[in-house]
Amino acid sequence: MLAPPASAAAAEGRSYGVPESVGVQIAAARATRVGIDWKDCPADWGLEKPIQCGFVKVPLDYAKPFGKQIEIAVDRIGNTGTKQERQGALVYNPGGPGGSGMRFPRRVTTKNPLWANASKAYDFVGFDPRGVGHSTPISCIDPQEFVKAPKADPVPGSEADKRAQRKLAAEYADGCKERSGWMLPHMTTPNTARDLDVVRAALGEKKLNFLGVSYGTYIGGVYATLFPGHVRRMIVDSVVNPKQEQIWYQANLDQDVAFEMRWNDWKAWVAKNDATFHLGDTPAKVEAQWQKLRATAKANPLGGKVGPAELISFFQSAPYYDSSWVPVAQTWSAYVAGDTQALVDAAAPDMTDTAGNIASENGNAVYTAVECADAKWPTSWQRWDRDNTRLHKNYPFMTWANAWMNLPCATWKAKQSSPIAVGAKRIAPVLIVQSERDAATPYDGAVELHRRLAGSRLITEKGAGSHGVTGLKNPCVNERVDSYLLTGKVDAADVTCAPHAEPVAPTATGKAAQTALALPELADLPGVRR
């Protein structure tokens, strides 16, 4: 160790500069000694008994392990099996960046059948990554201002529109600096991976069992790179491409292409079920209905609140998740049939939901802070304009909305790092799960991570495209996930599974109250970051 004992340093208030690899060892040793003071969760966290909550202290800066500390909120539920069956804690991250994993133990309390076998062997542990929710949260803008609608159409119609969006992005970057500047340089994926190792130590676990979905796969890949000897079981599901040149500018451009592909898949399904939805019996007719809706909302925002930006935020859940195919189509169908309120209720912000709006703003702040801090972004507007104008011609559904969301990174006011080279040659087998037509994390990412982690196995859900495969009913996938978690064994070779069952359209379209309630709660789904 290159530093004095924690007690001595803390007593003297010193802040020694050490390599981050040493700093995390110091922090983990301290967490092992201190552990976690588990208590009933605060009532307003929405986590019922017997789930328990606690905090783990970690350094803001791992190069200064005795300097300023921040808190990481964690929760757990004990394994449902016997003491003999218990294999330790399974820690979960749903993605984002900016997603909270704190609802993971509710897979036990809600008796989710897909996780019944794993819960016999593992405590289910969730956590809020640094900056998220209950873990020293960051902010970039007043939450009510952040959700206020309608926002400008993301697709620019003129150079003036582009200038207006550029101004908003620069102001947002300035707001992040003003409200949370002290944390911004430290909001990196490697620091979150280090936090994860300290949480592992605080849990009393010698090695980590981890389930990461969406951006959580990048946390997992970085963790495996920094701590290969600490990996016991690791499942990564719907994988971010870990190539250094992909993080994060190119990854978002590639995402635009994949979203268009999955948007087309959904339109084809809607057309196939025209007898139910009456939105067009060909994908081209469904697209025409979409363009008509967009134009109508741009000219006169629905309910005074829902313009093209809000429509995209609502409709994008269909290319993200198969579970949204029916409810989004139902809501749209109800609108075409004359029920505008269903769509307004689904797509407009609820200004009275102050807690939800705070969470939404916080999630976006963390998303932006992590992506801007992880890598050096292009600062040339000409490059952004050229790349997104080119992509928009063939992939219009998400391109400009994605561009404006990420543009604050072009004028970021804090340190930007260089992505680490993800990879490990000596590591326990990692299980990689990916659908072939994923919109948010294109398939190439899973192939790339598989190549970089020696001994890993890839399960491909062929022909499917829903994000978060391990949360879906597909015995070919579910049985292998259970087997891996319970035995550590993987198949001798990579596996291709048939797709899970395609959503079934109802025989009749429900009215507003039914359609609005049918949409899954996005906070419980992996990877949502918009």
C-alpha angles and dihedrals in degrees: 000000000000096000137058121261114294093245093056095046093046092049091053093043091233126160110202122195111230135155110285089238088062093041092058091050090054091048093047092049089051091049091050090056096044100038120181126303098222117205139159108288119257110269094241093056091077095228114131127211136302085039110099130202137207145148137252120203117224133174117266086218117028090204085066103041093168093048129085114343128207129196128247114202115221136178135188147182120204123246114276095221132071127293088256091055095050116110099176135263126335109207120204138202121181099197134241109121085254101036122134120226094194095107092060095096088057087074083077099043091047090047096235102194095212090065101039095103096045092047090059089063103033142051104232109231127187131182142184108236118231111296093017128115109306095005105090091297123217129213137194105184140010105286095227090051090047095057097037114126156252098038125190119283105268091219105081118225095189145008087263089060090053092049090051092052092046089053091051091049093050091048090050091052089050090050091053090053093047097045102033108010094131091064101037099088089052098048094101133133092239089056091050088051089051090049088053091055091050089050088051089054093046089053089056092244119144091200134023129250106195139178114191125179128192107334085007086073090062090050087051094048092049091046091051089051096049098036109023092153092055096060116105102158125357129177118185116190127191098006132226110221104252098202109130092230090055096058104125122317097053092041090061093049090051089049090059090060093047093048091055090052093052093042086057090050090055094047089053090053092048090051091049088055097045090130086069104034104027092210097125136305095237130049088243091057091047089051090050089054089051092051090048091051091048093050092047093050092046093053094043116007110230110257086355089283112066118077130152093290093055091045091055091049090054100039095046090074088074095062088041100052135019087212087070096052097089100039094046091048091046093051092048091046091052089053092052088049090056105271103120094163094070091061093042091052091049099044107030122086119252103232091191092060096084094163092051091047091051089052092049093050092046092050092052092045092054092044090054096041094051096045092045093047097045097063146011108261128206111270095192112101088199089065094048091047094047096047097045095041089054094048095045092063092068103016106039102151099083109000103100095033088055092046095054092046091057100035094094086075089068091066099029114159099208138066117293117206133207116253115252122243102257115215145103131200099187110045140119112269112283120210114222120195123188141161114227097231101038112157102199098043111025118221095251088072093064091049091050096049090046089056092050099048111068114226094013122142127217124214111194121197097210120218093004127110111183116130115239105032098186090064093060131084107254113133092203088062101029095054093050092048090052093046092050094048093046100040108014090234124136130189118275089245139013116290133222116204129195113248122272116256114295115242113270117226115229118245092243134027115245126224127255100284092050097045096048092051093048096067112099117245103261093208088069095050124087124253102011108153106153 
